[in-house]
Every structure is written in C-alpha cells, then in structure tokens.
Amino acid sequence: MAVSFTRKLIVEWGHCDPAGIVFNPRFFEYFDWSTSLLVREALGVEKAEMRAAYGVAGIPLVDTRATFHRPARYGDVIEIASTVTAVGRSSFEIEHKLFNKGELAVEAREKRVWVVEEADGRLKSRPMPEEVALKLRG
C-alpha cells in the first residue's frame, strides 16, 4: 500500500495574483509543504530531525511537472492528496492531486533525491537507508 497524506488549506490573499487567482508557482510551494508533511508522517520524525535520525542532509527536488485544470481563488478551501508512487535506490516520486470544491484542479508529479553532506561540505546523492525506503513504500 502506497504512503499517502491528505491535508486541507485555505487560499490566502498572499497566494494570489491581483485578480485573486492563485499564482501558479504557489502550487509548487503547496506541493513542497505537502511532501514534507508526507515524509514526516511516513518516517515519524520532523524534517529538522531527519539528519540525526537518518543522516540525510535533505531531499531536494530534481524534477517536477504539473497540469492545471481549474483555478483556485482567494478564500477557497482546497484539499491536497499526496502519494508516494515510486521508491528507488536513492530517489522517490510523489504524485499530488489538488482538489477545489471536490473537483480536480491541479495534478503534479515530483522526483526527490536522498542526499548526504560529504566531509568537505558538498551534497551527494546516496542510497537511502532500507528502513526509509520501506517506510516510503508503505
């Protein structure tokens, strides 16, 4: 069973363009927040505690894309369902579906890479611990 996390949020004025419609890049912020919440739920640790628990420096985004079906506006209560769709050796993929008034408004996919900090301070992709991979797979 795939790991999923669903949340609701209210569209704030600062998320919108002058016409009161969510500025498209804001959706990617919503999805980034949702990924953090999903990973926290799956691993059972806060993002700030992941380094101590698993030695990870971060899970940077390396690929993303979205399809916009309908807008979201100031004051709308939207729901975001995020699901892990693939787990590789050092990366994982997530699908986000954003619903507005029960209708699919935005579909997005992203790929994240497991990185650690080398002794010289550089970040390098490394295989994620098997425990992490298992938890992300559900």
N, C-alpha and C positions, 0 to 999 in steps of 0.2 A: 504494500500500500504506500503510495507516494505521500510525502510530508506536505501538508498544506497549512496555510494560515489565512484567515479572513478578518478584515477589520473595516470599520466604517469611519468616515471623517466628514466634516462639514467644510465645504469650499469657502475659504476666507477671501476677503477683498484683495489682499496682497497676492493671491494666487492668480488673479485675473488681469486681463488687458483692459484698456479703457472702456471697452464695450461690455465688460462684466463677464467675459468668457474666459475659462482657464487658458492661460498662455501655454501652448503645447509643451515646451520644455519642463514646465512644472509637473507634468505627468511623470516624467522620468525621476523627479525628486520623490514623488509619491511612491514610485516603484522601488527606489533605493531604500526608503524608510521601511517599506513592506518586506524587502529582502532581509534587512537587519532584524526585524521582528520575527520573521520565519526562522532564521538561523538561531536566534535566541531561544525560540520555542523548541526547535529540534535538538539543540545541544544542551539546553538547560543552564546556560551561562550568559551573562550580559556581554555585549560586544567588547566592552572595556576589559573584561576578564578573560577573553579568549586567548590572549598571549600567554598568560600564566597557565591556563588550563591545557592549551594545545600547541603552544609555541608559534602560533601564527601571527604575522605582522599585519595581515589584512586579507580581504577577499575582493581585490579590485575588479571592476567591470572591464571586460575586454571586447565585448560585442553586445549590441542591443539593437532592437528594431521594434517599431510599433505600427499598428494600423488604427486610425482614428475613424470611428463610425458615427459618433454624435458628440456634441459639445457637453461640457459641464459648466454651470454658471454659479455665480456668487450665491451662497446660501443653500445650494444643493447638498443633500446628504448622499455621498457616494459610498460604494462598497468595493473593496479590492480583495480579490481572492488570488493568492499566490501559491503556486505548486512547484515543487522540485520535479523536473521532467527527465533529467539525466544526471548521473554522477559518474565522472571519470576518475582517472588516477589523481589528477591534480586540478580538476575543474568540475564545475557543476552548472546546470542550466535551470532557469526558473521561468515559468510562464505566469504572467499577471493578466487577470481579467478585471477590468473596472466597469462596474455597473452603475447606471444612473437611472433612478426611478424604475429599477428592475430590468432595464434593457442594457445590453452590452454596448458600452460607449467606446472603450479602448481595449485592444489586445496588444500585449507586448511580450517579448522574449528577451532574456539576457543570459550571458555566459560570464561566470565569475571564476577567477583563478586563485588557488590557495598559495599564498606567498609567505616566505620567512625572511628575516633580516640576517644577512651574512655578517661575519665578524667585521668586515670593512664598511658596514652600513648599507650596502646595496641590497635591494629586494630581489629575491629569486623565487621563481615558481618551484614548488616541491610537491611530492605526493602528499596528500592529506592522510592523517592517521586513519587506520582502518575503522576505528571506533566512530570517527566523524563521518566517514563515508557510509557506514551502516546506519547511523542516525539520520543522515540526509535522505537515504533511500527509504527510511521508514520501516 
